[in-house]
Amino acid sequence: MFTKAQLDRYARHIILPGVGAAGQRKLLESKVLVIGAGGLGSPILLYLAAAGVGKIGIIDFDTVDLTNLQRQILHATSDVGKAKVVSAKESLEHLNPDVKVETYQEHLTSQNARDTVRTYDLVIDGSDNFPTRYLVNDACVLENKPLIYGAISQFEGQRSFINVTTVKGQSPCYRCLFPTPPKPGTVLSCSEAGVFGVLPGVVGSLMATEAIKFMLGVGEALGGTLLHYDGLYSEMRRITVKRNPSCMVCGDTPSLVELVDYDLFCS
């Protein structure tokens, strides 16, 4: 049963065809882990909490810096110097007291990744570096957890749904798209290349949309598709990506069966 406050809070969902009371109950019972409480994590976390996702996990080891505030709308000037997971938890609980927020102020490593993702229904990767992306992908494949991936740089961004079964079959994993990490120094970080402040809001909102659709079981999951967004020209392009049967982690005969750590390529 919904409380009176919940009926009011989620009224626009409850009257929406395809969601309704049953769908809102699904959201309240869902558990989602978000990697990163920065640019992408900000809109993802805010919209998950607003939608009433029952349990939200946040893993991030960083603290809020003044340079973050140009795009990381989850945090305020008064949060500078505070751990991002602490600031994020305060913001989400202030937005929606229905939501239980679990925080992990630590690096995601090969030692803790599988245990961390195992207890959630869905994982969303809003990290900003390649080692974490590969580690999260591998952990989700090994634990059979669906994963929404996103990345941004300058004026462009992309997202995809990984390790999810669709009407077209099993979707490719991140390694099917990008088999090996780039060599150190070949890809600029956001602090080196810059990033358009509103861009993570666009891409992160698209990632949150995909997550909420998945938990409700409505629409079509973006598995097997890489969606590219160009902020300068307001263009979106869908790129079909097929699962690689020879992939080292999700292929027919995987060679990677244990997690490994990578040197950081992007701070």
Residue pairs with C-beta under 8 A, 6 or more apart in sequence:
2 10
2 21
2 24
6 52
6 98
7 14
9 52
9 96
9 98
10 24
10 52
13 19
13 20
13 23
13 24
13 27
13 51
13 52
14 20
14 21
14 24
16 23
18 216
18 218
19 216
19 218
23 216
23 218
24 52
26 215
26 216
26 217
27 51
27 52
27 53
27 54
27 212
27 215
27 216
28 52
28 53
28 54
28 98
29 54
30 53
30 54
30 55
30 121
30 122
30 215
31 53
31 54
31 55
31 56
31 57
31 119
31 120
31 121
31 122
32 48
32 53
32 55
32 56
32 57
32 120
32 121
32 122
32 123
32 124
32 211
32 215
33 56
33 57
33 58
33 59
33 116
33 117
33 120
33 122
33 123
33 124
34 41
34 44
34 45
34 48
34 56
34 57
34 58
34 59
34 123
34 124
34 126
35 41
35 59
35 60
35 108
35 123
35 124
35 125
35 126
35 127
35 132
35 136
36 59
36 60
36 125
36 126
36 127
36 128
36 132
37 45
37 58
37 60
37 62
37 72
37 74
37 84
37 85
37 87
37 88
37 126
38 60
38 62
38 68
38 72
38 84
38 126
38 128
38 200
39 68
39 71
39 72
39 126
39 128
39 152
39 190
39 195
39 199
39 200
39 204
40 126
40 128
40 150
40 151
40 152
40 200
40 203
40 204
40 207
41 58
41 60
41 72
41 74
41 88
41 126
41 204
42 71
42 72
42 73
42 74
42 75
42 200
42 201
42 204
43 73
43 200
43 201
43 204
43 205
43 207
43 208
44 124
44 126
44 204
44 205
44 207
44 208
44 211
45 56
45 58
45 74
45 88
45 91
45 92
46 73
46 74
46 91
46 92
46 95
47 205
47 208
47 209
47 212
48 56
48 99
48 208
48 211
48 212
49 56
49 92
49 95
49 96
49 99
49 101
50 95
50 96
51 208
51 212
52 96
52 98
52 99
53 99
53 212
53 215
54 98
54 99
54 100
55 99
55 100
55 101
55 102
55 120
56 92
56 99
56 100
56 101
56 102
57 101
57 102
57 103
57 104
57 116
57 119
57 120
58 85
58 88
58 89
58 101
58 102
58 103
58 104
59 85
59 103
59 104
59 106
59 108
59 116
60 83
60 84
60 85
60 88
60 104
60 105
61 105
61 106
61 107
62 83
62 84
63 81
63 82
63 83
63 84
64 72
64 75
64 79
64 80
64 81
64 82
64 83
64 84
64 87
65 80
66 77
66 80
67 191
68 75
69 75
69 76
69 77
69 80
70 197
71 195
71 197
71 198
71 199
71 200
71 201
72 200
73 201
74 84
74 87
74 88
74 91
75 82
75 84
75 87
75 88
75 91
76 87
79 87
83 105
85 103
85 104
85 105
86 103
86 105
88 101
88 103
89 101
89 103
92 99
92 101
93 99
93 101
104 116
106 112
108 116
108 132
108 135
108 136
109 135
109 261
110 135
110 258
110 259
110 260
110 261
113 135
113 136
113 138
113 139
113 259
114 139
114 142
114 143
114 259
116 139
117 123
117 136
117 139
117 140
117 143
117 145
118 143
118 145
120 145
121 145
121 146
121 215
122 145
122 146
122 147
122 148
122 211
122 214
122 215
123 136
123 140
123 145
123 146
123 147
123 148
124 147
124 148
124 150
124 207
124 208
124 211
125 132
125 133
125 136
125 137
125 147
125 148
125 149
125 150
126 150
126 204
126 207
127 133
127 136
128 151
128 189
128 190
128 266
129 189
129 264
129 265
129 266
129 267
130 181
130 182
130 187
130 262
130 265
130 266
131 181
131 261
131 262
131 263
131 264
131 265
133 149
133 151
133 174
134 174
134 175
134 181
134 262
135 259
135 261
135 262
136 147
136 174
137 147
137 149
137 162
137 163
137 173
137 174
137 175
137 249
138 175
138 249
138 256
138 259
138 260
139 145
139 259
140 146
140 147
140 162
140 163
140 173
141 162
141 163
141 173
141 249
141 250
142 249
142 257
142 259
144 163
145 163
146 161
146 162
146 163
146 164
146 214
147 161
147 162
147 163
147 164
147 173
147 174
148 159
148 160
148 161
148 162
148 207
148 210
148 211
148 214
149 159
149 160
149 161
149 162
149 174
150 157
150 158
150 159
150 160
150 203
150 204
150 206
150 207
151 157
151 158
151 159
151 203
152 190
152 195
152 199
152 200
152 203
153 188
153 190
153 193
153 195
154 193
154 194
154 195
154 196
154 199
155 196
155 199
155 230
155 231
155 232
156 199
156 228
156 229
156 230
156 231
156 232
157 199
157 200
157 202
157 203
157 228
157 229
157 231
158 203
158 226
158 227
158 228
158 229
159 203
159 206
159 207
159 210
159 222
159 226
159 227
159 229
160 174
160 177
160 222
160 223
160 225
160 226
160 227
160 241
161 171
161 210
161 214
161 221
161 222
161 223
161 225
162 171
162 172
162 173
162 174
162 223
163 170
163 171
163 173
163 250
164 170
164 171
164 214
164 221
164 223
165 171
165 223
166 220
166 221
166 223
166 224
167 220
168 223
168 224
169 243
170 223
170 243
170 250
171 221
171 223
171 224
171 243
172 223
172 224
172 241
172 242
172 243
172 244
172 247
172 250
173 243
173 247
173 249
173 250
175 244
175 247
175 248
175 249
175 250
176 241
176 242
176 243
176 244
176 247
176 250
177 226
177 241
179 244
179 247
179 248
181 262
181 265
182 265
183 265
184 263
184 265
185 265
187 265
187 266
189 266
189 267
190 266
191 267
196 231
198 231
199 231
202 229
202 231
203 229
206 227
206 229
210 221
210 222
213 219
213 221
214 221
224 240
224 241
224 242
224 243
225 238
225 239
225 240
225 241
226 238
226 239
226 241
227 236
227 237
227 238
227 239
228 236
228 237
228 238
228 239
229 235
229 236
230 236
230 237
243 250
244 250
244 251
245 251
245 252
246 252
247 254
248 254
248 255
248 256
249 256
